[in-house]
Amino acid sequence: MSMEKSRLATEWQVWLAENLALGVGEEEARQTLVAAGVGEDLAREEVDRVKAHPYFQACQRLGRQYGRMESVMEVYGQLHRQSGQHLALEKREGLSAEEFFSRYYYGHRPVVLKGLMGDWPALGRWSLSYLAERAGDAEVEIMTGRNANPDHSPQAEKHRTPMRFRDYLKMVAAGGETNDYYMVPRNENWQRDGLAPLRDDVRAPAGIIHADLRPDMMTLLLGPAGTVTPLHHDNMNVLLAQVMGRKHVRLAPSFQRHLMYPRYGTFSHVDAASPDPERFPLYAEAAVVEAVLEPGELVFIPVGWWHWVHALDVSASVTFHHFQVPGGNTYLPEPG
């Protein structure tokens, strides 16, 4: 029976094998099929067929491994809540580099840092007019047409648009609140010679980021109020410095991936601005913390931590990923 051709639609075959492998009971699976219009006899036959197939038996073993790993992640989640870290995103001022690394970098904990950008010329200088005066003739790459494509972030190649930096700054100044265009890190803008004068306005947070600030060690994010970076995670530790305007950030732990409804590898199906509890009920269990970043504040986003970012004003941010640690930054390997 197990090797006969199934009479179920392909999507239901996939659904049945996946759910049984992950531990859904046979009766529950049958009733779901019946509720979808499958006859009771056929539903029973298909459950038996799947269970007898050797491919499914391999899936069951993988499902059990997945269940064990999920249990470990649940333990991390319990410990996280017991520690009280789920209650708020910490803000620290005057934090030493030693404590930053011991408590947050190695502790895999996010934190907002204050008082580390006092020596940045950018804080007192950057405005749209200043940026245009200093680097307006540079050619940059912008992500445009974002409003028409809900998947603009994971499909970035469809939205790359070259233009003069001066012209983009005019768009930002005149366009009001919008998510339709944004200068995101997925380009080499910061490495272009035309933006070199702006790099001179940035400083490495002492003792945390390598002082040798090569252009490839940083990225620039610049856009109007209303830009949204959808819920996702990065495969490395990131330090984001807020230079101009404010940003609202929300973060969820890396060890709660099973609550994030992943897609495209590093993105989530969930709209973190307005989560749908019917479509994504597990997200309500996530230990989400949030803060509004003011100019002069930095947020440390640990590798794998999920984050969503909304610009409340015309905003400019610089990110760093070359930390002063032995062996360099820690990376999350892509699945093979």
C-alpha positions in Angstrom: 0.0 0.0 0.0 2.8 2.4 0.9 4.3 2.5 -2.6 1.0 3.0 -4.4 0.2 6.4 -6.0 -1.5 8.7 -3.5 -5.0 10.1 -4.4 -4.3 13.2 -2.2 -3.3 16.5 -3.7 0.4 17.1 -3.5 0.1 19.9 -0.9 -1.9 17.6 1.4 0.6 14.8 1.0 3.3 17.2 2.1 1.2 18.6 5.0 0.4 15.1 6.2 3.9 13.8 6.2 5.3 16.9 7.8 2.7 17.0 10.6 2.9 13.4 11.4 6.7 13.6 11.5 6.5 16.5 14.0 4.2 14.6 16.3 0.6 15.5 15.3 -1.6 12.6 16.3 -3.1 10.3 13.7 -6.7 11.0 14.6 -6.1 14.8 14.6 -4.5 14.5 11.1 -7.3 12.4 9.8 -9.9 14.9 11.1 -8.1 17.8 9.5 -8.2 16.0 6.2 -11.9 15.2 6.6 -12.6 18.8 7.4 -10.9 19.8 4.2 -13.2 17.6 2.2 -11.3 14.3 2.1 -13.4 11.2 2.6 -13.0 9.4 5.9 -11.8 6.1 4.3 -9.4 7.9 2.1 -8.0 9.9 5.0 -7.5 6.7 7.0 -5.8 5.0 4.0 -3.5 8.0 3.5 -2.4 8.1 7.1 -1.5 4.4 7.0 0.2 4.9 3.6 2.4 7.7 5.0 3.4 5.8 8.2 4.5 2.7 6.2 6.7 4.6 3.7 10.4 4.4 4.4 10.9 8.0 3.5 8.5 9.0 6.2 10.3 6.8 8.8 13.4 8.8 8.0 11.4 12.0 8.5 10.2 10.8 11.8 13.8 10.4 13.0 14.5 14.0 11.9 11.3 15.2 13.5 12.4 13.7 16.8 15.8 15.4 16.5 14.1 18.6 15.8 11.8 18.1 18.8 14.9 17.6 21.1 16.5 20.8 19.8 13.3 22.7 20.3 13.1 21.5 23.8 16.6 22.9 24.5 15.5 26.2 23.0 12.5 26.2 25.3 14.8 25.7 28.3 16.8 28.8 27.1 13.5 30.7 26.9 12.5 29.7 30.4 15.9 30.8 31.8 15.6 34.0 29.8 12.2 34.8 31.4 13.4 33.8 34.9 16.3 36.3 34.6 13.9 39.1 33.8 15.6 39.9 30.5 12.3 39.6 28.7 10.8 42.6 30.5 12.8 45.4 28.8 15.6 46.2 26.4 18.4 47.4 28.7 19.9 50.9 28.2 23.4 51.4 29.7 25.5 54.6 29.9 29.2 54.7 30.4 29.6 51.0 30.0 33.2 49.8 29.8 34.4 47.7 26.9 35.2 44.9 29.3 31.7 44.7 30.7 30.2 45.0 27.2 31.9 41.9 26.0 31.5 39.8 29.2 27.9 40.7 29.9 26.4 41.3 26.4 28.6 40.1 23.5 29.6 36.8 25.1 26.3 36.7 27.0 24.3 36.9 23.8 22.2 39.8 25.1 21.1 42.9 23.3 21.7 46.3 24.9 21.3 50.0 24.0 24.5 51.9 24.7 24.6 55.6 25.6 27.6 58.0 25.8 29.8 56.3 23.3 29.3 58.7 20.4 30.3 61.9 22.0 33.4 62.2 19.8 31.5 61.8 16.6 31.6 64.9 14.4 28.6 63.4 12.6 26.3 64.0 15.6 26.7 67.8 15.4 27.0 68.0 11.6 24.7 65.6 9.8 21.6 66.9 8.1 20.2 66.4 4.7 21.7 69.7 3.5 25.1 68.9 5.0 25.2 65.4 3.4 24.3 67.0 0.0 27.0 69.6 0.4 29.7 67.1 1.4 28.9 64.2 -0.9 26.0 65.2 -3.2 27.8 64.2 -6.4 28.5 60.6 -5.4 26.6 57.9 -7.2 24.7 55.7 -4.7 22.4 52.7 -4.9 18.9 52.9 -3.4 16.2 50.3 -3.0 13.1 51.8 -4.7 9.6 50.5 -5.4 9.3 48.8 -2.0 5.6 49.6 -1.4 4.6 47.5 -4.4 6.4 44.4 -3.2 5.8 43.0 0.3 8.9 40.8 -0.2 11.2 43.7 -1.1 13.8 42.9 1.5 14.4 39.2 0.6 14.1 40.2 -3.1 16.5 43.1 -2.9 17.9 42.5 -6.4 14.6 43.6 -8.0 14.8 47.0 -6.4 18.3 48.3 -6.8 18.3 51.8 -8.4 21.5 53.9 -9.0 21.2 57.7 -8.6 23.1 60.8 -7.5 23.2 61.1 -3.7 22.0 64.7 -4.1 18.9 63.5 -5.9 18.1 60.9 -3.3 18.5 63.4 -0.5 15.9 65.7 -2.3 13.5 62.7 -2.5 13.9 62.1 1.3 13.4 65.8 2.0 10.3 66.2 -0.1 8.7 62.8 0.1 7.3 62.8 3.6 6.7 59.6 5.5 7.1 56.6 3.2 8.6 53.1 3.0 8.9 53.2 -0.8 12.7 54.0 -1.0 15.5 53.4 1.4 19.3 53.3 1.3 19.9 49.9 3.0 23.1 48.0 3.9 22.8 45.7 0.9 25.0 47.8 -1.3 28.6 49.2 -1.4 27.6 52.9 -1.0 29.8 53.4 2.1 32.8 52.1 0.2 32.5 54.6 -2.6 35.1 57.3 -2.8 32.3 60.0 -3.1 31.2 59.3 0.5 34.7 59.5 2.0 34.0 62.9 3.6 31.1 61.4 5.5 33.3 58.5 6.8 35.6 61.1 8.3 32.7 62.1 10.6 32.4 58.6 12.2 34.4 57.1 15.0 34.9 53.6 16.2 33.4 53.0 19.7 36.5 52.7 21.8 37.5 49.2 22.8 34.5 47.6 21.2 35.0 48.1 17.4 38.4 48.0 15.7 39.8 51.5 15.4 41.0 50.7 11.8 37.7 51.6 10.3 38.1 50.5 6.7 35.0 51.3 4.6 34.1 47.6 4.3 33.8 47.5 8.1 30.8 49.8 8.1 27.4 50.3 6.3 25.2 53.4 6.0 21.4 53.3 6.3 19.6 56.5 5.3 15.9 57.1 4.5 12.7 59.0 5.2 10.4 58.6 8.2 8.3 55.5 7.7 10.9 53.1 6.4 10.5 49.7 7.9 13.0 46.8 8.0 10.8 43.7 8.4 11.4 41.1 11.1 14.6 39.2 10.3 17.9 38.1 11.8 21.5 38.7 10.8 24.1 36.0 10.7 26.6 38.0 12.7 26.7 40.4 15.6 25.9 44.0 14.7 26.3 47.3 16.4 24.0 50.0 15.0 24.7 53.6 15.8 21.9 56.1 15.4 23.2 59.4 14.1 20.2 61.3 12.8 16.5 60.9 13.7 14.9 58.2 15.8 14.2 54.5 15.2 11.8 52.2 17.0 13.4 48.7 17.4 11.9 45.4 18.5 14.0 42.3 19.2 13.3 38.7 19.9 15.8 36.0 21.1 17.6 33.8 18.6 16.6 30.7 20.6 12.9 31.4 19.9 13.2 30.8 16.1 10.4 28.2 16.4 8.1 31.1 17.4 9.1 33.3 14.5 7.6 31.6 11.4 10.7 31.8 9.3 10.8 32.3 5.6 13.6 32.9 3.1 16.0 31.6 5.7 16.5 34.8 7.7 13.1 36.6 7.4 9.8 36.1 9.3 6.2 35.8 8.0 5.1 37.9 11.0 4.5 41.7 10.7 6.0 42.8 13.9 4.2 46.1 13.8 0.8 44.3 13.9 1.1 40.6 14.5 -1.8 38.4 13.4 -2.6 36.2 16.4 -4.8 33.8 14.3 -2.2 33.2 11.6 0.8 33.3 13.9 -0.3 32.3 17.4 3.1 31.2 18.6 4.6 34.6 18.1 2.6 35.8 21.1 4.9 33.6 23.2 8.1 35.3 22.0 10.0 37.5 24.5 9.9 40.7 22.5 11.7 43.8 23.9 11.7 47.2 22.3 13.1 50.7 22.6 13.2 54.0 20.7 16.8 54.8 19.7 17.7 58.5 20.0 20.6 60.2 18.1 23.8 59.3 19.9 22.6 55.8 21.0 23.8 52.5 19.7 22.0 49.1 19.9 23.9 45.8 20.0 22.0 43.1 18.1 23.5 39.7 18.9 24.0 37.2 16.1 20.7 35.4 15.3 18.5 37.8 17.3 15.3 38.7 15.4 14.7 42.4 14.9 12.3 44.8 13.3 13.1 48.5 12.8 10.8 51.5 12.0 12.2 55.0 11.3 10.2 57.6 13.2 12.0 60.5 11.5 14.3 61.1 8.6 17.0 58.8 9.8 20.7 58.0 9.3 22.4 55.1 11.0 25.9 53.5 10.7 26.4 49.8 11.5 29.6 48.0 12.6 30.5 44.3 12.6 34.2 44.2 13.2 34.4 43.7 17.0 37.6 43.7 19.0 37.5 40.1 19.9 40.0 37.2 19.4 39.2 35.6 16.1 36.8 38.3 15.0 33.0 38.4 14.9 31.0 35.2 15.5 28.9 34.1 12.5 25.8 31.9 12.2 26.5 29.4 9.4 24.1 29.1 6.6 22.4 25.7 6.4 24.1 23.4 4.0 
